[in-house]
Amino acid sequence: MRFYTSFFRNLLGVFIGSTSTLLLFIAILATSLMVFSGADWFLYEITKTHTWIVSISFPAVIIGGLIPLIVPISLYISSLYKRKLLPLAHISTQAVILGMFISSLLKALTGRTPPPHLFQDLIIGNDVTREWAFGWLNAGIFDGWPSGHATVACALGISLFLAIPKRFKMYRALALIYAMYVSIGVGFTIHWFSDAIAGALLGFSIAFITYHTFTKYSKSK
């Protein structure tokens, strides 16, 4: 029941909480700086001329799509035999759903043009990092700001890092490595790097809110 009653409150908390509002502001500021300084386009050109970066980064796109499905389902199944894993299942599931929903909502509003396809031949042209389609669904929900992969990866990875007991150091480290690799990887492939930074900050906000919701509930029982 706590999962359902807390969902909409946590959804609002990502936008109106003091810490989360600050992180959202930093995400917007960081994106603006990277766009107007030319940093986004500069990093894109580096990936186009150094293909090894794409080669080691592209698996992040696949991992970022599969892990958010595999981990929550696995935790729920495991909790049938080990009840202590149920809170982790709840935390990870809500973090993933919030990450997907919020990033899709923002994409529907921003409609930012994605980087030219990285597996095509490099054609140096105008900087397209400033092309946005603000408004509702002007560019669908797939292209836009922030990166959904980075948002979900950080929401899931950081919430698990916070929730997993400190004695399980390896699992906590893997959760952080997953979040970092996916965020950086998509920033060098299917997204502008500022999209990935914004997604990571948003994901951290979601993770923090989700984790504290369920830990407070557990302590009150």
JOZI-V69967 format. One record per residue. N is the residue number from 1. RES is the residue in three letters. SS is DSSP state (H for helix, E for strand, L for the rest). PSI is psi in whole degrees, -180 to 180 (* if undefined). Layout:
BEGIN
n: (N/N)
res: (RES/RES)
ss: (SS/SS)
psi: (PSI/PSI)
END
This chain:
BEGIN
n: (1/2/3/4/5/6/7/8/9/10/11/12/13/14/15/16/17/18/19/20/21/22/23/24/25/26/27/28/29/30/31/32/33/34/35/36/37/38/39/40/41/42/43/44/45/46/47/48/49/50/51/52/53/54/55/56/57/58/59/60/61/62/63/64/65/66/67/68/69/70/71/72/73/74/75/76/77/78/79/80/81/82/83/84/85/86/87/88/89/90/91/92/93/94/95/96/97/98/99/100/101/102/103/104/105/106/107/108/109/110/111/112/113/114/115/116/117/118/119/120/121/122/123/124/125/126/127/128/129/130/131/132/133/134/135/136/137/138/139/140/141/142/143/144/145/146/147/148/149/150/151/152/153/154/155/156/157/158/159/160/161/162/163/164/165/166/167/168/169/170/171/172/173/174/175/176/177/178/179/180/181/182/183/184/185/186/187/188/189/190/191/192/193/194/195/196/197/198/199/200/201/202/203/204/205/206/207/208/209/210/211/212/213/214/215/216/217/218/219/220/221)
res: (MET/ARG/PHE/TYR/THR/SER/PHE/PHE/ARG/ASN/LEU/LEU/GLY/VAL/PHE/ILE/GLY/SER/THR/SER/THR/LEU/LEU/LEU/PHE/ILE/ALA/ILE/LEU/ALA/THR/SER/LEU/MET/VAL/PHE/SER/GLY/ALA/ASP/TRP/PHE/LEU/TYR/GLU/ILE/THR/LYS/THR/HIS/THR/TRP/ILE/VAL/SER/ILE/SER/PHE/PRO/ALA/VAL/ILE/ILE/GLY/GLY/LEU/ILE/PRO/LEU/ILE/VAL/PRO/ILE/SER/LEU/TYR/ILE/SER/SER/LEU/TYR/LYS/ARG/LYS/LEU/LEU/PRO/LEU/ALA/HIS/ILE/SER/THR/GLN/ALA/VAL/ILE/LEU/GLY/MET/PHE/ILE/SER/SER/LEU/LEU/LYS/ALA/LEU/THR/GLY/ARG/THR/PRO/PRO/PRO/HIS/LEU/PHE/GLN/ASP/LEU/ILE/ILE/GLY/ASN/ASP/VAL/THR/ARG/GLU/TRP/ALA/PHE/GLY/TRP/LEU/ASN/ALA/GLY/ILE/PHE/ASP/GLY/TRP/PRO/SER/GLY/HIS/ALA/THR/VAL/ALA/CYS/ALA/LEU/GLY/ILE/SER/LEU/PHE/LEU/ALA/ILE/PRO/LYS/ARG/PHE/LYS/MET/TYR/ARG/ALA/LEU/ALA/LEU/ILE/TYR/ALA/MET/TYR/VAL/SER/ILE/GLY/VAL/GLY/PHE/THR/ILE/HIS/TRP/PHE/SER/ASP/ALA/ILE/ALA/GLY/ALA/LEU/LEU/GLY/PHE/SER/ILE/ALA/PHE/ILE/THR/TYR/HIS/THR/PHE/THR/LYS/TYR/SER/LYS/SER/LYS)
ss: (L/H/H/H/H/H/H/H/H/H/H/H/H/H/H/H/L/H/H/H/H/H/H/H/H/H/H/H/H/H/H/H/H/H/H/H/H/L/H/H/H/H/H/H/H/H/H/H/H/L/H/H/H/H/H/H/H/L/H/H/H/H/H/H/H/H/H/H/H/H/H/H/H/H/H/H/H/H/H/L/L/L/H/H/H/H/H/H/H/H/H/H/H/H/H/H/H/H/H/H/H/H/H/H/H/H/H/H/H/H/L/L/L/L/L/L/L/L/L/L/L/L/L/L/L/L/L/L/L/L/L/L/L/L/L/L/L/L/L/L/L/L/L/L/L/L/L/H/H/H/H/H/H/H/H/H/H/H/H/H/H/H/H/L/L/L/L/L/H/H/H/H/H/H/H/H/H/H/H/H/H/H/H/H/H/H/H/L/L/L/L/L/H/H/H/H/H/H/H/H/H/H/H/H/H/H/H/H/H/H/H/H/H/H/H/H/H/H/H/H/L)
psi: (-40/-34/-44/-41/-26/-13/-53/-32/-42/-35/-46/-35/-28/-27/-26/-6/152/-49/-44/-37/-40/-44/-39/-40/-43/-39/-44/-43/-45/-41/-45/-44/-42/-33/-53/-20/-14/6/-39/-48/-37/-46/-36/-44/-33/-44/-30/-28/-11/84/-20/-28/-43/-40/-41/-13/-31/-33/-22/-31/-44/-47/-42/-22/-30/-44/-42/-17/-43/-47/-53/-42/-43/-39/-39/-42/-44/-31/-17/-27/-26/96/-27/-17/-9/-44/-38/-37/-44/-47/-48/-39/-48/-37/-44/-47/-45/-42/-44/-45/-48/-43/-38/-38/-45/-37/-40/-25/-29/-40/43/139/129/169/148/150/126/-15/6/163/143/124/107/122/-155/151/116/12/-17/9/111/158/69/142/172/114/31/-22/27/-161/5/-39/130/-172/136/-174/123/-37/-48/-40/-51/-42/-44/-36/-46/-53/-44/-36/-39/-39/-42/-36/-29/130/144/-23/-18/69/-38/-44/-38/-40/-42/-37/-42/-42/-42/-49/-44/-44/-46/-44/-48/-41/-45/-25/-20/4/-83/-5/161/154/-31/-30/-40/-42/-46/-42/-40/-42/-42/-41/-38/-42/-45/-44/-45/-46/-46/-46/-48/-29/-48/-30/-37/-39/-42/-39/-26/-11/*)
END
